[in-house]
Amino acid sequence: MPENKENRISRKATLEQRLQFAENLKKYRMQRHMSQEQLAQLIGTSVFSISRWERAKHHPPRTTIKLLKLIGVL
């Protein structure tokens, strides 16, 4: 079965996507005066993950992105 562009992007985010996501995540957190620990607890992940996402070192899994959209981060 041929792979479509959306599937390729969702498995490995580009640097541009990671940078945009990082900016949005940190902006959301800071506007709500939340620590990384508070956000991590809210979405059920680790502070280490939040830190890596905010520094664009890593991109969260699709399920986490969906959760972040539900709570209004993205």
C-alpha positions in Angstrom: 0.0 0.0 0.0 1.5 3.4 -1.0 2.3 5.8 1.8 0.8 9.2 1.6 2.5 12.5 2.6 0.4 12.9 5.8 1.5 9.5 7.2 5.2 10.3 6.5 5.0 13.7 8.2 3.2 12.3 11.2 5.8 9.7 11.9 8.8 12.1 11.7 8.2 15.8 12.2 10.4 18.2 10.2 12.5 20.7 12.0 10.1 23.4 11.0 7.2 21.5 12.5 9.1 20.9 15.7 10.1 24.5 16.0 6.5 25.7 15.5 5.1 23.2 17.9 7.8 24.1 20.5 6.9 27.8 20.2 3.2 27.1 20.5 3.6 24.8 23.5 5.8 27.2 25.5 3.5 30.2 24.6 0.5 28.3 25.8 2.2 27.2 29.1 3.6 30.7 29.9 0.3 32.5 29.2 -1.4 30.2 31.7 1.4 30.7 34.3 2.0 26.9 34.3 5.3 25.1 35.1 6.5 22.3 32.9 5.6 20.0 35.7 2.0 21.2 35.9 1.6 20.8 32.1 3.2 17.3 32.3 0.7 16.3 35.0 -2.2 17.7 33.0 -1.5 15.7 29.9 0.1 12.6 31.6 3.7 12.8 30.5 7.0 13.6 32.0 8.7 17.0 32.6 11.6 15.7 30.5 9.2 15.3 27.5 7.8 18.8 27.9 11.3 20.2 28.1 12.4 18.3 24.9 9.3 19.4 23.1 9.8 23.1 24.1 13.4 22.9 22.9 12.3 21.3 19.6 14.5 18.3 20.4 11.7 15.9 19.9 8.1 15.8 18.7 5.3 14.2 20.7 3.4 11.2 19.5 0.1 11.7 17.6 -2.0 10.8 20.5 -0.4 13.5 22.6 -0.9 16.0 19.8 -4.6 15.1 19.7 -4.8 15.6 23.5 -3.0 19.0 23.3 -5.5 20.1 20.6 -8.4 19.1 22.8 -7.2 21.3 25.7 -6.5 24.2 23.3 -2.7 24.2 23.1 -2.7 23.8 19.3 
